[in-house]
Amino acid sequence: MSMGNAVDLLLARQNPDGGFGFRAGQSSWLEPTAWAALSLHGRAEAQRALAWIEPQQLPSGAWPAHPQAQRESWATSLVVLLKCLRGEFDSRWKRAVDWLAAGEARRIPDPSWLQRLLQKEDTVVQDRSLRGWPWTPGAAGWIEPTVHAVRALELSRARYTGGALQERIETGVRMILDRQCKDGGWNYGNKRVLGQDLDSYPECTALALIGLSGRKGPQVERGLARAAEDWKRGPRGLAHALLRIAFRMHGVPFDDRPVEVNARTDTAVLAFALIGGPEGAWRLWKGGPA
Amino acid sequence: MAALEGRTGMNRRQWMACGLAAAGTACSRPALKPWKRKEPVFVLRADSYGKELASEIRRAVEAAGIAVRGKNVVLKPNLVEFSRATAINTHPVFVAAVMEALLSLGAAQVRIGEGPGHRRDTWTLAEEAGYFEAIPRFEDLFIDLNRDDVERAGELGEWGPLWAPKTLLAADLIVSLPKLKTHHWAGATLSMKNLFGTVPGSLYGWPKNVLHQYGIDPSIVKLAETYAAKTVAIVDGIVGMEGDGPIRGRPKQAGVIVAGANLPAVDATCCRLMGIDPARVRSLEMTQHLGPIGEPWIEQRGERPETLRQDFELIPMWSYLRAPKA
C-alpha cells in the first residue's frame, strides 16, 4: 500500500476534537494523537491535534494518557518532542521538561544477603543504579519510556534553563545500553532473568536504536547488526515501521519497502509508516533540520 | 538435577534452599476454607486439537453447567508471543472451537479480546500466532484490550484506579481461556492470572509493571474480584507448558480440557492435574473468598483429576508447590 493511502487512512481517523484514537471511531488518546501529529508535521491536521493535546496538561506539568485517566503518563515525552519540533519552548514545555527531568523509575531492591548467599546470580540481571523512566510514575524503568524521555530531553537540552539535563540523558542512555540482550537487540527491558538470556524483539531493538540515535560504539554496532538480521526476516507491522526509522536515523543503508497498512492498522503504526519514509519526520525526531 | 540446573540457572545451594523451603512449607500448609456449596468443574480427556474439539468443548460447557444462551460473550485467550510453534499461547484452534461451541449453545454474540503483556503489536502477534488462519472472521471479532476505551473498575492502592476495557465491562459473560502452564513468578498461570491481559497497556505500559509493583498475587486477586461474577473458564490443557513458563518453558502433553463457572475451583483442579498443591499457590489461597480450592467443595465431573495427573516440572524456587502423591 502506498504512503498516500497511509495518509488517507490516518486523516480519516482524526476525531472532531482534533485527536486520534488507536483505531478509527475511537475516542482520542494522547499516544496515537502525538504520533499522528508528528507524522503530519507541517499540516493543519497536526495543528488541530496539538490543540487537542495542549489544554490537558496536568498541574504537575505532565500529560495523562487519556482525558479520563487524570494521571501522569510516559506519553508526556511525546508532547515535549512535538513542542520542540514546533519551536514552542513555552511555559507548558518548561513544566513538562521539569517533570520529566525530575521523574525517575523505582529502583529495584538489591538482593538480600540471604539471596546473595543462595543465588549464583541475581534473579533479574541489570545495573539497578540505572533506573531510566517508567510507564507509570513510581514503577520500574523500561526501554520504551526511557527511549522517548531521552529523545525528548535531547531535543530540549539547548533551550532548557532549569538545570542540567545532560546527566539525566546520559543515565538514560546507559540504562538502554545496560539492557541490551545477549543477541545484540533489545526487548521491553529484561536481558536476563532466572539464569536465562532473554530474546530481543525487533520492535524494541528499533526503539532502543532510536534512543541511541547520534551515538556510536560497539554496542550500537551490535544493535544495528541485530536490527539488520531482523530486517532480513521480513518484519511486519510495528517492527517493520520502527526499523525503517532506526536505520534512517543511524544512516544505515537498507533495502526499503513500504509498510503494509490497512483499515485495522494501529494509528501509531500508520504514523510510523509515514515518519519512516525517505522524506518523513524521522529527521525531526532525530533532531535534524526538516 | 544437573540437567535442571542447566536449564534454570539454579545451583546446588538453591536446590538446598528450596528443599528447606519445601520442608518449611510442608509444615505450614495454608488452611483450606470451606465453601457454601460444591462448585462443579468438568475435566475432559482430549488428546489433540482435532476435528471433534468443538463438540468436546460443547460437552464440557454443558457438563460444567455454564449458561451461555442469549449472552454477549467475550473470549479471553492467553495470547503472548508471536510463535505458533510452541505452547505459549492458547491454541487458536481451541479458541475457534470454543467460539463454535458457544454459538451452537445459543450465545448471542462471541467476540475475542486480549491485551498482551510484552508485545506492542497485537494484530501482527495474533496473525503470526495463527489466529487469523484458524478463526473465521477473526479481524471482525477481535478487540485489542490494550487499546480499548476504558472505565474505572476499582482501585490499586497507591497506584490509583484500576482501569478496565469497556468491552469487557459491557459483556454479559467473559470466558477465560488460559493455557495450562507453570509460571516463574506466580507458580502457575491459569484462569485468574490470565486476567492480567485485561489490563490496558495504553495506560499501564508493556509490561504492565504496575501489577508487579502492586504485587502479582494481590493483582490476581484484584482482577478476579473485578471479573469473577461474570467470568467462567475453559482451560486449554491439551498441550500445556512446564518448567520456566509462561514463555520459556517446555511443551507438556497433558491431554485435558477443564471447564467451570467458578474460577478458584477451576484453577485448583488444574493445579491438581499438574501435580501442584493448590493450597500452596499464594494467589489461590488468597482467592478463597471467591470460590473453593479444597476438594470437599469441588464437584469433580468427568475424569477424576488424580487419574489424569501429570507432574509438571517446577523450577526450583517453586518446588515446594508439589502435591504429595495420593
Interface residues (C-beta under 8 A of the other chain):
Chain A: G21 F22 R23 Q26 S27 W29 E31 A65 H66 Q68 A69 R71 S73 W74 R106 L117 L118 Q119 K120 E121 P134 W135 T136 G138 A139 A140 W142 E144 P145 N187 Y188 V193 L194 G195 Q196 L198 Y201 E203 R236 G237 L238 A239 R264 T265 D266 V269
Chain B: T8 G9 M10 N11 R13 Q14 A17 H118 R119 R120 D121 T122 W123 T124 E127 E139 D144 R147 D149 V150 E158 W159 G160 P161 W163 H184 S202 L203 Y204 G205 W206 P207 N209 V210 H212 Q213 D244 R248 I315 M317
